């Protein structure tokens, strides 16, 4: 199956995912489930960064900052 790539926002919860991205792709997801019994949805939380960029940022020392503040400032 083809890949549909979209940028936007969504909400991840304990029970699922929702938002304009999911709604935009829901027909394609449903068709995939009907054809193959399941669908895989991949979410790139940092679409503007490569894996090496993320690894480099995470390897920087955080000092006395909380992990949340460190991640926010680096990513």
N, CA and C of each residue as an Amber inpcrd file, in Angstrom:
protein
   225
   0.8390000  -1.1920000   0.0000000   0.0000000   0.0000000   0.0000000
   0.8710000   1.2370000   0.0000000   0.3470000   2.3170000  -0.5630000
   1.0920000   3.5690000  -0.6020000   1.1110000   4.2590000   0.7390000
   2.0450000   5.1540000   0.8630000   2.1580000   5.9060000   2.1020000
   1.5850000   7.2940000   1.9010000   0.7510000   7.7100000   2.8330000
   0.2030000   9.0620000   2.8160000   0.9430000   9.8660000   3.8720000
   1.6240000  10.9120000   3.4510000   2.3890000  11.7310000   4.3810000
   1.6720000  13.0510000   4.5930000   1.4770000  13.3990000   5.8390000
   0.8160000  14.6510000   6.1850000   1.5040000  15.2690000   7.3860000
   1.5390000  16.5860000   7.4250000   2.0220000  17.3180000   8.5900000
   0.8300000  17.9580000   9.2740000   0.8440000  17.9620000  10.5910000
  -0.2410000  18.5790000  11.3350000  -0.1940000  18.1580000  12.7790000
  -1.2910000  18.3750000  13.4520000  -1.3590000  18.0560000  14.8670000
  -2.3650000  16.9510000  15.1140000  -2.1010000  16.1980000  16.1780000
  -3.0380000  15.1870000  16.6290000  -2.8600000  15.0290000  18.1330000
  -3.7830000  14.3370000  18.7450000  -3.7480000  14.1000000  20.1820000
  -3.6080000  12.6030000  20.4070000  -2.5860000  12.2210000  21.1580000
  -2.3890000  10.8270000  21.5400000  -2.9110000  10.6510000  22.9550000
  -3.7780000   9.6670000  23.1530000  -4.3130000   9.3970000  24.4830000
  -4.0950000   7.9330000  24.8260000  -4.4820000   7.5880000  26.0150000
  -4.3690000   6.2060000  26.4780000  -5.1890000   5.2570000  25.6080000
  -6.2630000   5.7640000  25.0280000  -7.1680000   4.8990000  24.2680000
  -7.0760000   5.0480000  22.7550000  -6.2510000   5.9700000  22.2840000
  -6.1420000   6.1040000  20.8380000  -5.5570000   7.4270000  20.4100000
  -5.8570000   7.7840000  19.1800000  -5.3370000   9.0100000  18.5840000
  -6.4850000   9.7040000  17.8540000  -6.4870000  11.0280000  17.9000000
  -7.5390000  11.7730000  17.2170000  -6.9940000  13.1060000  16.7370000
  -7.7340000  13.7440000  15.8960000  -7.3500000  15.0520000  15.3920000
  -7.4670000  15.1220000  13.8840000  -7.1590000  16.2980000  13.3420000
  -7.3550000  16.5310000  11.9090000  -6.5280000  15.5850000  11.0460000
  -5.3380000  15.2100000  11.5050000  -4.5250000  14.2670000  10.7210000
  -5.2130000  12.9140000  10.6000000  -5.7580000  12.4410000  11.7050000
  -6.4370000  11.1450000  11.7030000  -7.6810000  11.2180000  10.8230000
  -8.4350000  12.2940000  10.9570000  -9.6470000  12.4330000  10.1480000
  -9.3070000  12.4820000   8.6620000  -8.2260000  13.1800000   8.3200000
  -7.8230000  13.2960000   6.9150000  -7.4270000  11.9460000   6.3210000
  -6.8820000  11.0740000   7.1510000  -6.4130000   9.7720000   6.6640000
  -7.3700000   8.6250000   6.9840000  -8.4890000   8.9140000   7.6400000
  -9.3620000   7.8430000   8.1210000  -9.8890000   6.9550000   6.9990000
 -10.2190000   7.5140000   5.8480000 -10.7220000   6.6850000   4.7450000
  -9.6470000   5.7160000   4.2670000  -8.4090000   6.2000000   4.1250000
  -7.3130000   5.3250000   3.6950000  -7.0170000   4.2550000   4.7440000
  -7.0650000   4.6290000   6.0010000  -6.8230000   3.6630000   7.0840000
  -7.9120000   2.5990000   7.0710000  -9.1660000   3.0290000   6.9360000
 -10.2890000   2.0890000   6.9110000 -10.1720000   1.1390000   5.7250000
  -9.8130000   1.6560000   4.5360000  -9.6450000   0.8050000   3.3570000
  -8.5540000  -0.2350000   3.5820000  -7.4630000   0.1810000   4.1890000
  -6.3580000  -0.7380000   4.4830000  -6.8220000  -1.8390000   5.4390000
  -7.5670000  -1.4560000   6.4660000  -8.0790000  -2.4440000   7.4220000
  -9.0310000  -3.4040000   6.7210000  -9.8930000  -2.8920000   5.8700000
 -10.8330000  -3.7540000   5.1420000 -10.1120000  -4.7260000   4.2180000
  -9.0190000  -4.2760000   3.5870000  -8.2660000  -5.1390000   2.6640000
  -7.4030000  -6.1590000   3.3960000  -6.7150000  -5.7120000   4.4410000
  -5.6920000  -6.5640000   5.0520000  -5.9510000  -6.9240000   6.5080000
  -7.0230000  -6.4010000   7.0800000  -7.3410000  -6.7310000   8.4600000
  -6.6570000  -5.8590000   9.4960000  -5.7280000  -5.0280000   9.0640000
  -5.0500000  -4.1110000   9.9890000  -4.3810000  -3.0070000   9.1850000
  -3.9670000  -1.9800000   9.8910000  -3.2410000  -0.8810000   9.2600000
  -2.1720000  -0.4030000  10.2290000  -1.0440000  -0.0290000   9.6970000
   0.0420000   0.5200000  10.5090000   0.0940000   2.0210000  10.2570000
   0.0520000   2.7820000  11.3410000   0.1540000   4.2350000  11.2570000
   1.4220000   4.6340000  11.9950000   2.3250000   5.2820000  11.3020000
   3.5710000   5.7400000  11.9180000   3.4760000   7.2380000  12.1480000
   3.9030000   7.6530000  13.3390000   3.8600000   9.0660000  13.7000000
   5.2790000   9.5290000  13.9790000   5.7270000  10.5090000  13.2260000
   7.0530000  11.0980000  13.4250000   6.8630000  12.3390000  14.2850000
   7.2690000  12.2530000  15.5490000   7.0590000  13.3580000  16.4760000
   8.0080000  14.5240000  16.2430000   9.0640000  14.3030000  15.4880000
  10.0290000  15.3600000  15.1760000  10.3230000  15.3490000  13.6760000
   9.3310000  15.6840000  12.8410000   9.5030000  15.5400000  11.3960000
  10.5990000  16.4050000  10.7930000  10.9970000  17.4500000  11.4570000
  12.0280000  18.3150000  10.9100000  13.4350000  17.9340000  11.3150000
  13.5720000  16.8320000  12.0370000  14.8890000  16.4340000  12.5390000
  15.2280000  15.0130000  12.0980000  16.5000000  14.7980000  11.7970000
  16.9630000  13.4520000  11.4560000  17.3020000  12.7110000  12.7470000
  17.4200000  11.4080000  12.6650000  17.7930000  10.6210000  13.8370000
  19.1380000  11.0670000  14.4050000  20.1740000  11.2870000  13.5790000
  21.4400000  11.7770000  14.1460000  21.2910000  13.1240000  14.8630000
  20.4410000  14.0160000  14.3380000  20.1940000  15.2970000  15.0090000
  19.5930000  15.0740000  16.3950000  18.6260000  14.1830000  16.4790000
  17.9700000  13.8940000  17.7590000  18.9690000  13.2680000  18.7260000
  19.7570000  12.3040000  18.2420000  20.7460000  11.6590000  19.1070000
  21.7640000  12.6660000  19.6270000  22.2140000  13.5620000  18.7710000
  23.1820000  14.5800000  19.1800000  22.5850000  15.4800000  20.2630000
  21.3470000  15.8980000  20.0700000  20.6790000  16.7580000  21.0500000
  20.4980000  16.0490000  22.3840000  20.1470000  14.7730000  22.3390000
  19.9170000  14.0210000  23.5740000  21.2090000  13.7290000  24.3200000
  22.3160000  13.7170000  23.6240000  23.6020000  13.4450000  24.2660000
  24.2130000  14.6760000  24.9230000  23.6520000  15.8530000  24.6850000
  24.1640000  17.0590000  25.3290000  23.8350000  17.0050000  26.8180000
  24.7750000  17.4370000  27.6590000  24.5040000  17.4110000  29.1020000
  23.3550000  18.3540000  29.4600000  22.5310000  17.9330000  30.4010000
  21.3860000  18.7570000  30.7750000  21.6480000  19.5920000  32.0110000
  22.7610000  19.3420000  32.6890000  23.0800000  20.1140000  33.8830000
  22.0100000  19.9400000  34.9390000  21.5890000  21.0390000  35.5280000
  20.5990000  20.9660000  36.6090000  19.1650000  21.0590000  36.0880000
  19.0030000  21.1990000  34.7780000  17.6570000  21.2930000  34.2110000
  16.9340000  19.9620000  34.3160000  15.6180000  20.0470000  34.4520000
  14.8160000  18.8250000  34.4300000  14.8980000  18.2210000  33.0310000
  14.5960000  16.9480000  32.9310000  14.6170000  16.2910000  31.6250000
  13.6150000  16.9600000  30.6830000  12.4500000  17.3420000  31.2080000
  11.4420000  17.9970000  30.3680000  11.9810000  19.3050000  29.7910000
  12.6280000  20.1160000  30.6140000  13.1800000  21.3890000  30.1300000
  14.3260000  21.1440000  29.1550000  15.1310000  20.1360000  29.4430000
  16.2390000  19.7920000  28.5470000  15.7080000  19.3900000  27.1680000
  14.7300000  18.5020000  27.1530000  14.1570000  18.0570000  25.8800000
  13.5100000  19.2160000  25.1380000  12.8000000  20.0550000  25.8630000
  12.1360000  21.1980000  25.2270000  13.1610000  22.1390000  24.5910000
  14.2580000  22.3620000  25.2630000  15.2550000  23.2940000  24.7300000
  16.0730000  22.6810000  23.5900000  16.2480000  21.3830000  23.6020000
  17.0800000  20.7290000  22.5940000  16.3010000  20.2770000  21.3640000
  15.0600000  19.9220000  21.5540000  14.2910000  19.3670000  20.4450000
  13.1710000  20.3070000  20.0470000
